[in-house]
Amino acid sequence: MTPALEINQLTGGYSQRRPVLHGISFTVEPGQMTGLIGLNGAGKSTTIKHILGLMLPHSGEVRVAGVKLEEDRDRFRSSCAYVPEQPSLFPNLTVAEHLRWTAMAYGIEPGEAESRTAKLAETFRMDKAMGNLPDTLSKGMKQKVMLMNALLVSPPLLIIDEPFLGLDPLATRALTGALDDARAQGSAILLSSHILPALERRADNLVVLHQGRIIASGTPEEVKKQAGGAQTLDDAFETLVLSAEHGGGSKLGR
């Protein structure tokens, strides 16, 4: 089975002289959730920009659904959907129009798009807001619209940055259920978050970045073992980062 995402010895960043990422490697398989964690400035956003094709590697490669950007730009870009930390919506499109536009952009058959949209609106309790413009929505509701658009597409790879920020408890529960459904249908999920207990419970694998290098990777239990048998992921993360800062961190790549 072709991995949804393959990153192999990726070095990259904004400047050839001062790369942000240093030879990172990891894979995300279909149906798998991988958590990308690290301090602010660790390289998470730069990694995501390389995956989306917004930045080109200095060396190494990124493959989405088996292809590199330069091999097939349309297939590469249509194989992933991205939800940024800060919602970004078109001011003159209603919620429903955003979803229709997304369905058209990804070539989803109108009847199927309508069915998926209705289910997502019910799941995220947005039924009564489908005719609203973004200016009338709270930040949490705007985040729901972004998530609904990504989940509507059901691509091989979903990339979600801090998905739980701004969501109320019911929306958080709806999101975790929707992500489980997406994984069951074969979508892989790369989820960047500072809320480590949620990743500890739900992620299949973790990638811990520090100063542009992978200092630990594997299942949550494996990462805790790499941190000396820490009891929680929060404790493991602190141990790994402090060890790396004092020169004792491992530089793992998977």
DAPE-V502344 format. One line per field, one symbol per residue. ss: DSSP state (A for helix, B for strand, O for the rest). A space follows every 10 residues. Layout:
ss: ???
This chain:
ss: OOOOBBBBBB BBOOOOOOOO BBBBBBBBOO OOBBBBBOOO OOOAAAAAAA AOOOOOOOBB BBBBOOBOOO OOAAAAAAOB BBBOOOOOOO OOOBAAAAAA AAAAAOOOOA AAAAAAAAAA AAAOOOAAAO OOBAAAOOAA AAAAAAAAAA AAAOOOBBBB BOOOOOOOAA AAAAAAAAAA AAAAOOOBBB BBOOOAAAAA AAOOBBBBBB OOBBBBBBOA AAAAAAOOOO OOAAAAAAAA AAAAAOOOOO OOOO
